[in-house]
Amino acid sequence: MKKLSVALILGGLSNEREISLKSGDEVQRALNPDRYQVSIYDLKEGLAPLVTDASRIDVALIILHGRLGEDGTVQGLLELLSIPYQGSGVLGSAIAMNKRLTKTLYRLEGLPVAHDRVIRQGDPLSLSKVGEELGRPIVVKPNSEGSSIGVRLAKDLKELCLFIDKAFALDKEVMLEEYIKGREISVGVIGNRSLQALPVVEIIPNDGYEFFDYEAKYQEKASREICPAELPESTTRLAQEYALRAHKVLNLKGYSRTDMIVRGEDIVVLETNTIPGMTQTSLFPLAARAAGMDFSALLDRLIELALEDQH
C-alpha cells in the first residue's frame, strides 16, 4: 500500500513556538512509518518549501499554536494549495482564537460564561468601576493569545493597572474577566459530522499556582491531571454537552478541547482550543487514551477525519 505523504507543519512565529516544536517532535515519533511518509515544515523558515511541495502532499497535520497557526491563516493557505488538513477551517479557527467573539457566540448558544469587559488601548477606563462590576480578583487576558500566555490574576487596582499594560504589549484588545473559583476541567470533542465527547479531564495545579496558567501547563510536574475526572455523572454529562455545543456554535470540525470551571453544581465555560496540545501527556491525548485511542491511533483518526472532510 502506498504511504500517505504527510506535511507536519510546526514551529511558526507565535509566542507558543517552543510548545509547537515539542508537540511536533512527539507527533513525528508517533506517526506510523509503515503508513506515512512525513515531511517537516517549520513556517519560521518561510512558506516556499510548503508551496513548492504542495502537489506531492496528501494531507497536512497543523501542529501550531497561537497566532499565524491556530487562527485560520495557515488553514487558508492550505485551502489555496488544495491540501487537506486536520481540524477546523478558516472561519472556526479565527473565531475561536478571539476570546471576545467566542464568548459572544457562547452567550447566543446559552452557554454559561463569566462576566467580562473587553477594552482597547486608549479606551477611557475607570479601574475602580471595573472592580465593582467584576469583583476581585480580576482575570486579565490578551484577547487573542493561547496557552494562557499573558493571563494574570489581579488582586488589587495596582496589579490590575500593571497587568493590563503587560497584556496590551501582547494584544490590541484585552479581556477583563470575573474570576471563577472552582475545579478546572477540560473536555475534548472529536469527529466531523458525527461528534464524540471524550472523557472529562480535571486539572489540579500544584500549590503555588492560583489557576492553570502557562507555567502550570508546561512546567514538568507543576500540575496533575485526572481522567476520567471524579465528578458526579450528571456533571460529567453536562460538561460533555457543553463541549459539544461549544464545538458546534463556533463552527468547528475535526476536534477541539473546551476548558471549563466546575463551581458547586454549576459549570462555567471558559474557552475552546481548535489545535489542542499534542504531546503524549497533553490533555486531549490523555482523554483520547481514556476513550481507548493511544497516541498513534489518535493521529491516525485525525488524518482520517482530514481526508474524510474533502469528500
C-alpha positions in Angstrom: 0.0 0.0 0.0 1.3 3.4 -1.0 2.3 5.6 2.0 0.4 8.8 2.6 2.6 11.9 2.2 2.1 13.9 5.4 3.2 17.5 5.8 3.9 18.1 9.5 3.6 21.8 10.0 5.2 23.1 13.2 7.2 25.9 14.9 5.9 29.1 13.4 6.2 32.6 14.7 3.8 32.8 17.7 4.7 33.0 21.4 3.9 29.3 21.6 6.6 28.3 19.1 8.5 26.1 21.6 5.4 24.2 22.6 4.7 23.6 18.9 8.2 22.2 18.3 7.8 19.9 21.3 4.4 18.7 20.2 5.6 18.3 16.6 8.6 16.2 17.7 6.3 13.8 19.6 3.8 13.6 16.8 6.5 12.8 14.3 7.7 9.9 16.5 4.2 8.6 16.9 3.2 8.5 13.2 3.4 5.0 11.9 6.3 4.9 9.4 4.7 2.0 7.6 1.7 4.2 6.7 3.1 7.7 6.4 6.0 9.5 4.6 6.4 12.5 6.8 8.0 15.9 5.8 8.6 18.7 8.3 7.8 22.3 7.5 8.7 25.0 10.1 6.9 28.1 9.0 9.5 30.3 10.6 11.7 29.3 7.7 9.2 30.6 5.2 6.3 29.3 3.1 8.2 28.5 -0.1 9.0 24.8 0.7 5.4 24.0 1.5 4.1 25.8 -1.6 6.7 24.1 -3.8 5.8 20.6 -2.4 2.0 21.1 -2.4 1.2 18.9 -5.3 3.0 15.9 -3.6 1.3 16.3 -0.2 -1.7 14.1 0.6 -2.6 15.7 4.0 -1.2 18.2 6.5 -1.1 18.0 10.2 -1.0 21.5 11.7 0.8 21.3 15.0 0.9 25.1 15.6 -0.5 27.1 18.5 -1.4 30.7 18.7 -1.4 33.4 16.0 -0.4 32.6 12.5 -1.1 29.0 13.0 -4.3 28.4 15.1 -6.2 31.5 13.9 -7.2 30.5 10.3 -4.2 31.9 8.5 -2.4 28.6 7.8 -5.7 26.9 7.2 -6.4 29.5 4.4 -3.1 28.9 2.8 -3.6 25.1 2.8 -7.0 25.6 1.2 -5.5 27.7 -1.5 -2.9 24.9 -2.1 -5.7 22.2 -2.1 -4.0 20.4 0.8 -6.4 18.6 3.2 -5.7 19.3 6.9 -6.9 18.2 10.3 -9.1 20.3 12.4 -11.2 23.4 11.9 -11.4 25.7 8.9 -10.6 29.3 8.4 -13.8 30.7 10.0 -14.0 28.5 13.1 -10.3 28.8 13.7 -10.4 32.6 13.5 -13.5 32.9 15.8 -12.2 30.5 18.5 -8.9 32.4 18.6 -10.7 35.6 19.6 -12.0 35.4 23.2 -14.5 38.2 22.7 -16.2 36.7 19.6 -16.1 33.2 21.2 -17.9 34.4 24.3 -20.4 36.3 22.1 -21.3 33.0 20.4 -21.3 31.1 23.7 -23.9 33.6 25.1 -26.1 33.3 22.0 -25.9 29.5 22.4 -27.0 29.9 26.0 -23.7 28.6 27.5 -22.8 29.9 30.9 -19.8 32.2 30.9 -18.0 34.6 33.3 -18.8 38.3 33.3 -16.3 40.3 31.4 -15.3 43.6 29.8 -13.1 44.0 26.7 -11.0 47.1 26.4 -8.8 48.6 23.7 -5.8 50.8 24.1 -6.8 54.4 24.6 -10.3 53.5 25.9 -11.4 55.6 28.8 -11.3 53.3 31.8 -12.3 53.6 35.5 -10.4 50.8 37.2 -12.4 51.2 40.4 -15.7 50.8 38.4 -14.3 47.7 36.7 -13.6 46.3 40.2 -17.2 47.0 41.2 -18.5 45.3 38.0 -16.4 42.2 38.1 -15.4 41.8 41.7 -11.9 40.8 42.8 -9.6 39.3 41.9 -9.9 40.1 38.2 -8.5 37.8 35.4 -6.6 39.8 32.8 -6.3 38.2 29.4 -4.9 39.2 26.0 -7.9 38.7 23.7 -6.1 36.6 21.1 -3.4 34.6 22.7 -3.4 30.9 23.6 -1.8 28.6 26.3 -2.8 31.2 29.0 0.1 33.5 27.7 -0.2 36.9 29.4 -3.1 35.7 31.6 -2.8 37.1 35.1 -4.9 37.4 38.3 -5.1 41.0 39.6 -5.9 41.2 43.3 -6.0 45.0 43.6 -6.1 48.1 41.4 -2.3 48.4 41.3 -1.9 44.9 39.9 -4.8 45.4 37.6 -3.2 48.5 36.0 0.2 46.7 35.7 -1.3 43.5 34.2 -3.4 45.5 31.7 -0.3 47.2 30.4 1.5 43.9 30.1 -1.4 42.4 28.2 -1.5 45.3 25.8 2.1 44.5 25.0 0.8 41.3 23.5 -2.6 42.3 22.0 -4.5 45.4 21.0 -7.6 44.1 22.9 -7.6 42.9 26.5 -10.4 41.0 28.3 -11.0 41.7 31.9 -13.0 38.8 33.4 -14.7 37.8 36.6 -12.6 35.2 38.5 -14.5 31.9 38.9 -13.0 29.8 41.7 -13.7 26.1 41.3 -12.4 22.8 39.8 -10.7 23.2 36.4 -11.8 20.7 33.8 -11.4 20.2 30.0 -13.5 18.2 27.6 -12.3 17.1 24.1 -14.6 16.6 21.1 -13.6 14.5 18.0 -15.4 13.9 14.7 -16.8 15.7 11.7 -20.5 15.1 11.1 -20.7 12.6 13.9 -19.3 14.0 17.1 -17.9 12.2 20.2 -17.3 13.9 23.5 -14.2 12.4 25.2 -13.9 11.6 28.9 -13.6 14.7 31.2 -10.1 15.7 32.4 -9.7 17.5 35.7 -6.6 19.7 36.1 -5.2 20.3 39.6 -2.4 22.8 39.7 0.1 22.3 42.5 0.3 24.6 45.5 1.7 27.9 44.4 -0.5 28.2 41.2 -3.7 30.0 41.6 -5.0 28.7 38.3 -3.9 26.7 35.3 -1.5 29.3 33.9 1.2 28.9 31.3 3.8 27.6 33.7 1.3 25.2 35.3 0.5 23.9 31.8 4.1 23.2 30.7 6.4 23.0 33.7 7.0 19.4 34.5 5.0 18.2 37.5 3.5 21.6 38.0 0.0 20.1 37.9 -1.7 16.8 37.8 -4.5 15.6 35.6 -7.2 13.1 36.5 -9.0 11.3 33.6 -11.8 10.4 33.8 -12.5 13.3 36.3 -14.0 12.2 39.6 -17.3 14.1 39.1 -20.9 13.2 39.6 -22.3 11.6 36.5 -24.8 14.5 36.0 -21.9 17.0 36.0 -19.9 14.8 33.6 -22.8 14.6 31.1 -23.4 18.4 31.4 -19.7 19.2 30.7 -19.7 16.9 27.7 -22.9 18.5 26.4 -21.4 22.0 26.8 -18.2 20.9 24.9 -20.4 19.6 22.0 -22.5 22.8 21.9 -19.4 25.0 22.0 -17.8 23.0 19.2 -20.9 23.4 17.1 -21.7 27.0 17.7 -18.1 28.0 16.9 -18.4 26.2 13.5 -15.5 23.8 14.4 -14.7 20.4 12.9 -12.3 17.5 13.4 -11.5 18.1 17.0 -11.5 20.7 19.8 -11.0 21.0 23.5 -13.2 23.2 25.7 -12.0 24.4 29.1 -14.5 25.0 32.0 -14.7 25.6 35.7 -17.0 23.5 37.9 -18.4 25.6 40.7 -20.7 23.6 43.0 -23.3 22.2 40.8 -22.7 24.8 38.0 -20.3 24.8 35.1 -18.8 27.9 33.6 -17.4 27.7 30.0 -14.1 29.5 29.5 -12.7 28.9 26.0 -12.3 26.4 23.2 -9.0 25.3 21.6 -9.0 24.3 18.0 -5.5 22.8 18.0 -5.1 21.3 21.5 -1.6 20.5 22.8 -0.4 17.3 21.2 2.3 15.9 23.3 1.6 12.4 24.6 0.9 13.9 28.1 -1.3 16.8 26.8 -4.9 16.9 27.9 -6.5 15.9 24.6 -4.4 12.8 24.0 -4.9 11.9 27.7 -8.7 12.0 27.2 -8.4 10.1 23.9 -6.4 7.4 25.7 -9.1 7.1 28.3 -11.6 6.5 25.4 -9.4 3.7 24.0 -7.2 5.6 21.5 -3.5 5.6 22.1 -1.4 8.5 20.7 -0.6 6.8 17.4 -4.3 5.8 16.9 -5.4 9.3 17.7 -3.2 10.7 15.0 -4.5 8.1 12.5 -8.0 9.2 13.4 -7.3 12.9 12.8 -5.8 12.2 9.4 -8.8 10.1 8.5 -11.1 13.0 9.5 -9.0 15.4 7.4 -9.3 13.2 4.4 -13.0 12.4 5.0 -13.8 16.1 5.1 -12.6 16.5 1.5 -15.4 14.3 0.1 
